[in-house]
Amino acid sequence: MNNFTYSQSGLHLTEQFEGDVLKSYQDTGGVWTIAYGHTGPDIVAGTTCTQLQAVAWLTQDIAWAEREVNKLVTIPLNQDEFDALVDFTFNCGCGNFDHSTLLAELNKGDLADAAKQFEVWCKCDGKVVAGLLRRRLAEEQLFNGGN
């Protein structure tokens, strides 16, 4: 089992793609979202937060993604690989990561095929979403060492 923590480089990736919105909005899937991609039953139309709350939610939300990646990945990772997987898990959800071909290929030790799986996760309602594709490509690039 790995025992990484999310790096500043990884956090920058998440912040870059999530933005910092202090008023709730519906994401491309229609989910009410606020701050740095925070969702939940308490986030509804008109919800607002402070910058301090946005950072607190991000810290909490990243923590569960870190735990899940450390728990589910059974092969040794490097920091870039870990960071890419945490951003992916944060954005797509633990259940999706847990049941993904990305994780299966990774745990078989096939890093090349695992990396190709990031791009599979760029759709909403069966249609490619440009922002998701950009995010998946950035995760894939980070996973591959930034090359």
C-alpha positions in Angstrom: 0.0 0.0 0.0 1.2 3.5 -0.8 1.3 6.2 1.8 1.5 9.5 -0.2 0.1 12.9 0.5 -1.1 15.2 -2.3 1.7 17.6 -3.4 1.5 21.3 -4.1 1.8 20.4 -7.8 -1.2 18.1 -7.6 -3.2 20.7 -5.6 -2.4 23.3 -8.3 -3.8 20.9 -10.9 -7.1 20.5 -9.0 -7.4 24.2 -8.3 -6.7 25.0 -12.0 -9.5 22.8 -13.2 -12.0 23.4 -10.4 -11.6 27.1 -10.2 -12.6 29.0 -7.1 -16.3 29.8 -7.2 -17.9 31.2 -4.0 -21.5 30.8 -5.2 -23.1 27.5 -6.2 -23.4 26.5 -9.8 -24.5 23.4 -11.7 -21.6 21.4 -13.2 -21.9 19.8 -16.7 -23.8 16.9 -15.1 -26.3 19.1 -13.3 -24.8 18.6 -9.9 -24.8 21.7 -7.6 -21.2 22.6 -6.9 -19.3 25.3 -5.1 -15.7 26.4 -4.2 -13.2 24.0 -5.6 -15.6 21.3 -6.9 -17.3 20.7 -3.5 -20.7 18.9 -3.7 -23.1 17.4 -1.3 -26.7 17.6 0.0 -26.0 21.0 1.6 -25.0 22.6 -1.7 -28.1 23.9 -3.5 -29.0 26.8 -5.7 -27.9 30.1 -4.0 -25.4 28.5 -1.6 -22.4 30.8 -1.0 -19.2 30.4 1.0 -16.1 32.3 2.0 -12.6 31.8 0.7 -11.7 30.2 4.0 -14.6 27.7 3.7 -13.7 26.9 0.1 -10.1 26.0 1.2 -11.5 23.9 4.1 -13.8 21.9 1.8 -10.9 21.4 -0.7 -8.7 20.0 2.1 -11.5 17.7 3.3 -12.4 16.5 -0.2 -8.8 15.9 -1.2 -8.2 13.9 2.0 -10.7 11.2 1.1 -9.3 11.0 -2.5 -5.8 10.6 -1.0 -7.0 7.8 1.3 -8.8 6.0 -1.5 -5.9 6.1 -3.9 -3.4 5.0 -1.2 -5.8 2.1 -0.3 -6.8 0.9 -3.8 -3.5 1.0 -5.7 -1.6 -2.1 -4.9 1.6 -1.3 -6.8 4.3 1.3 -5.8 3.7 4.8 -7.3 5.8 7.9 -7.7 4.5 11.3 -6.6 3.4 12.4 -10.1 1.4 9.2 -10.6 -0.2 9.5 -7.2 -1.1 13.2 -7.8 -2.7 12.4 -11.2 -4.8 9.6 -9.6 -5.9 11.8 -6.7 -7.1 14.5 -9.0 -8.9 11.9 -11.1 -10.5 10.4 -8.1 -11.5 13.8 -6.7 -13.2 14.7 -9.9 -14.7 11.3 -10.9 -15.4 9.8 -7.5 -14.1 6.9 -5.6 -16.7 4.4 -6.9 -15.7 5.2 -10.5 -12.0 4.9 -9.7 -12.5 1.7 -7.8 -14.3 0.0 -10.7 -12.3 1.5 -13.5 -10.1 -0.2 -16.1 -7.6 2.5 -15.2 -7.2 1.0 -11.7 -7.3 -2.6 -13.0 -4.5 -2.0 -15.5 -2.5 0.0 -12.9 -2.7 -2.8 -10.4 -1.6 -5.3 -13.0 1.5 -3.1 -13.4 0.6 -2.0 -16.9 1.3 1.7 -16.5 1.1 2.5 -20.2 -2.4 1.1 -20.6 -3.5 2.6 -17.3 -2.4 6.0 -18.5 -4.4 5.7 -21.7 -7.5 5.2 -19.6 -7.6 8.8 -18.4 -9.0 9.9 -21.7 -11.9 7.5 -21.5 -13.3 9.6 -18.7 -14.1 12.8 -20.6 -17.8 12.4 -21.3 -21.0 13.6 -19.7 -24.3 12.1 -21.0 -22.3 10.2 -23.7 -20.8 13.4 -25.2 -17.2 14.6 -24.9 -16.8 17.7 -22.7 -13.9 19.8 -23.8 -13.0 20.8 -20.2 -13.0 17.2 -19.0 -10.9 16.2 -21.9 -8.3 18.9 -21.1 -8.3 17.8 -17.5 -7.9 14.1 -18.3 -5.0 15.0 -20.7 -3.4 17.0 -18.0 -3.8 14.1 -15.5 -2.4 11.7 -18.1 0.6 14.0 -18.7 1.3 14.3 -15.0 0.9 10.5 -14.6 3.5 10.0 -17.3 6.0 12.3 -15.5 5.0 15.6 -17.1 6.2 14.5 -20.6 
